[in-house]
Amino acid sequence: MEMKWIEAFVMVAEAGSFSSAAESMYVSQSTVSFRIRRLEQELDTILFVRNGGKRANLTPKGRKLYPHYKEAIRAVRLGNQALAGTRDTLERLRLACPNHIGDRLLSSLLLALYDAFPELECEVGASTTDQILEDIRNGTTDAGLLFLHMNASNGDYTAQPVAMEKSIIAASPNHPLYGRKHLHIQDLKNERFLILTKASHKFPIMDKFLHQHGLSTYHLTEINNMEWIKMLLRNNHGIALLQQSTVEQELASGTLVELSVTEQLPHAPLSFIYRNEVPQKVAEFILNTLKRSINGIENSPEA
């Protein structure tokens, strides 16, 4: 039996529906449903009466179980808080970042960390936002960056917004629309948009924006590798709506350029999440460093 199954059970019991619990936990509804099913299989009993997906009511056995599981989660959180309260130093930090975090952003963060905490060892891993959230909850990651707006705090972890990063439309300097004045989103109707994955938290933002500005349909290619996307952009095989920090070096060198449109592009949210065992002085240092780095990128001469 896994703690995340118990957490899902308590959240659904308190929220009254699978969808509301999923929203509170920043996971998909199917993930919550899967965890509840696994828990029911483990216990060989039905814990919720499903009412067409709108409501989830506890069965008699579920009501009997709820206060015990609620207390179990509270006990775990109290234990985490007690441990966090006795720690003021950190020797090793397991840091997780999205696969396509900007090179300068990560480099400046690590350099600042090593300068401020010379005894600190960092283990940096690349992952998706959803997986980073999951690893933070499971305790297999200490801190991470998320491409979503998240402001939350509980006995296990704390998440705080860092910034709304500037977005640009990146393309080859040989793109026929580069340098065109009064360029509108509708003028991109024949272009191919390159994205990492539709499953990302950023794709719905882009999709909604394009629809709102006249592109109800558009050409799309999913490529699960940011370096390949950059290569295709350089070779003039498409365009991409990206965070400026992701392609900062390419913009500075001129291997990629920005297509300037008249419409205001949607900014991309970035948040910092950390387990409460991480000393507060380290967490605050990371948060402040990220904010300074983002501000420096957006106010650089190339911005």
C-alpha positions, -999 to 999 in steps of 0.1 A, spaced: 0 0 0 14 34 -10 10 67 8 -2 84 -24 -32 60 -25 -41 70 10 -37 107 2 -60 103 -28 -86 86 -7 -86 114 19 -86 141 -7 -116 126 -26 -135 120 7 -130 157 16 -135 172 -18 -166 150 -26 -155 143 -62 -126 128 -81 -123 159 -103 -121 184 -74 -95 161 -56 -74 159 -88 -74 197 -91 -63 202 -55 -35 176 -60 -24 190 -94 -28 156 -110 -52 143 -136 -85 128 -127 -75 95 -142 -45 94 -118 -68 99 -88 -91 72 -101 -62 48 -106 -50 53 -71 -84 48 -56 -88 16 -76 -55 3 -64 -64 10 -28 -98 -7 -32 -81 -37 -47 -56 -38 -19 -84 -37 7 -107 -59 -13 -136 -34 -8 -154 -5 -24 -147 28 -7 -168 52 -29 -201 53 -46 -195 68 -80 -224 90 -92 -217 95 -129 -183 111 -122 -199 142 -106 -200 131 -69 -181 104 -50 -197 95 -17 -181 73 9 -195 38 14 -201 26 50 -166 10 50 -151 41 35 -166 62 63 -152 38 88 -117 40 72 -116 78 67 -107 91 102 -79 65 105 -63 74 72 -68 111 79 -49 107 111 -22 87 94 -15 116 70 -15 141 98 10 120 117 33 118 87 32 155 82 39 162 118 69 139 116 82 158 85 77 191 103 96 179 133 125 168 112 125 200 93 126 220 125 158 203 136 177 209 104 195 240 94 221 226 71 220 206 39 247 185 24 229 172 -7 201 186 -27 181 166 -52 169 192 -77 146 184 -106 140 207 -136 118 205 -167 135 189 -197 138 223 -215 147 247 -188 168 275 -200 206 269 -199 213 303 -184 186 299 -158 200 265 -145 236 276 -148 231 308 -128 212 289 -101 238 262 -97 267 287 -96 249 308 -70 241 278 -49 277 265 -49 290 300 -41 266 305 -12 267 269 1 302 256 -8 297 223 10 264 215 -8 263 187 -34 236 190 -60 221 161 -80 202 176 -109 177 156 -129 155 165 -159 118 155 -159 83 166 -167 63 189 -145 39 162 -135 67 137 -127 85 164 -106 53 169 -86 50 132 -81 86 128 -70 83 157 -45 52 141 -30 70 107 -28 101 123 -12 124 111 -40 132 147 -50 140 176 -26 132 206 -48 121 214 -84 109 239 -110 75 236 -124 60 250 -156 27 259 -139 14 285 -115 13 269 -81 9 284 -46 5 257 -20 17 246 14 11 215 35 30 193 59 51 178 31 60 206 7 57 242 -2 52 257 -37 56 293 -47 53 312 -80 85 325 -94 75 345 -124 55 347 -156 82 342 -182 81 361 -214 72 340 -245 83 345 -280 76 330 -314 110 315 -325 120 309 -361 149 307 -385 165 341 -395 157 329 -430 120 327 -423 101 347 -449 80 364 -422 110 376 -401 112 414 -400 77 418 -414 58 447 -398 23 444 -385 24 406 -383 -7 390 -369 -14 356 -355 -37 349 -384 -8 354 -407 7 322 -393 -21 300 -405 1 282 -430 30 277 -406 39 245 -387 40 248 -349 66 226 -332 58 216 -296 73 191 -271 40 174 -263 3 181 -261 3 166 -225 24 195 -212 8 222 -190 18 249 -215 1 234 -246 -35 243 -235 -23 279 -230 -9 281 -265 -39 263 -281 -64 287 -264 -44 317 -274 -42 307 -311 -79 299 -311 -87 333 -296 -68 350 -323 -83 333 -353 -64 300 -357 -91 275 -350 -70 249 -369 -33 249 -375 -4 226 -384 12 209 -354 42 186 -349 51 170 -315 88 164 -310 98 151 -276 132 167 -276 139 205 -273 173 202 -291 156 186 -321 130 214 -321 158 240 -321 175 221 -350 143 221 -371 138 258 -363 173 266 -375 166 247 -407 134 266 -413 111 236 -408 86 254 -386 81 279 -358 76 275 -321 60 294 -292 86 291 -265 98 308 -233 125 333 -241 149 317 -216 147 284 -235 163 299 -266 182 328 -251 216 316 -264 203 311 -299 187 345 -300 220 361 -288 240 343 -315 215 349 -342 209 313 -351 172 319 -341 151 350 -342 118 362 -328 88 368 -351 72 399 -336 34 398 -337 11 426 -328 -8 404 -303 4 401 -267 17 365 -263 7 345 -233 34 344 -206 45 310 -192 42 303 -155 72 291 -135 70 279 -99 94 266 -73 85 236 -51 105 221 -23 100 196 5 97 211 39 128 192 51 149 216 29 163 243 52 143 276 48 175 296 41 183 273 12 147 274 -2 145 312 1 180 316 -16 169 294 -46 136 313 -50 153 347 -49 180 336 -73 155 323 -98 136 356 -96 167 376 -102 178 354 -131 144 356 -148 145 394 -145 180 395 -159 170 374 -189 140 395 -197 159 427 -194 190 416 -213 200 435 -245 187 407 -266 153 407 -250 
